[in-house]
Amino acid sequence: MKLLLLILLFIILYPIIKGWMTMNRMRRTVRDAFDAARQVDEPVEDGRKKVFGNDDGIYADYEEVAGKPAPETPNYEKTSTSDAEQQVVDADFEEIP
């Protein structure tokens, strides 16, 4: 009778313990993945020489142009001062023997 009770407990407890261990392993894997992603954002010192300085390429210098701004015109009266672009034409098809 005791042997039957032990076998029954084993049948019930084994899946519960196995599931608990699997959940802990999955939780640890996800935590490690998040920790690795968090460490990617942090700068890594690998001994390479920095090509650009801290203030290179952040802001563009600009100059104010003296003069009055052009008057506002409605959309239908806007004119373009740029040259018209040439039309792109496909090449003629030629069969290669």
N, C-alpha and C positions, 0 to 999 in steps of 0.2 A: 504494500500500500504506500509506503514511504517512497519507494522507487518511482511509482506512478506519479506521485505528487511532485517529486523532483523533476521528472521529465516534463510534466505539465508546466511547471514554473520556468523551466529552461525554454520551452516552446513560446511562452508568453514574454519573458524578459529579454531573450536574445534579439528579437526584432526591435524592441524598444531601445536597447543599448546600442545596437547597430545604427539605428536612425539618429540617435543623439550624437554618436561619433561622426556620422556623415554631415550632420548640420554644423557641428563645430569645425570640421575641415572646410566646408563651404564658406562659413563665416570668416575663417582665417584667410582663405584665398581672396575673398572680396576685400578684406581689410588691407592685405598686402598690395593688392592692385591699386587701391585708393592711395595708399602711402607712396607707392612708386609714382603715381601720377602727380602727387603733390610735390615730390622731390624734383620732377622735371622742371617745374616752374622756378625752382631755386637755381641761382647761378652756380656752375660747377667750375672749379679751378682745375684745369687740365694742363696748364703750362703753355698753352698756345699764346702767341703774341696777338694782341688786339689790333685789328686793322683800322677801325674807326674810333675816334674819341667819343666821349660822352655827349658832346654838343654837336657832333657832325650829323647832318641829315635830319635833325629834328624839326627845325623851322626854316623856312625859306626867307631870305632877305628880300625886301621889296622897297621901292621908292615911290613916294607920292608924286603924281604928275600934276604940274601946275596948270591951271586953266579951269574953264567952266565945264560942267558935265553937259552932255548932249541932251536936248529936250526930249521928254518922253513922247513917243508916238504910239498910236494904237497898232495892234498886230497887223491889220490889213494894210497899213501904210509903211510898214517896215521895209527898208531896202537893204540889200546886202552890198557891202563894199568889197567883198572878196571876189577873186576870180572864180568863174564857174569851173567845176571839175570836169575833166574829160570823161566821156562815157566809156565804160569797160566793155569790150566786145570779145565774145568767145572766138577762139581760133577755128579755122575751117577744119572739118573732119577729113582726114586723109588716111585711107586704108593702107597698111604696110603689108607688102606681099611676103 
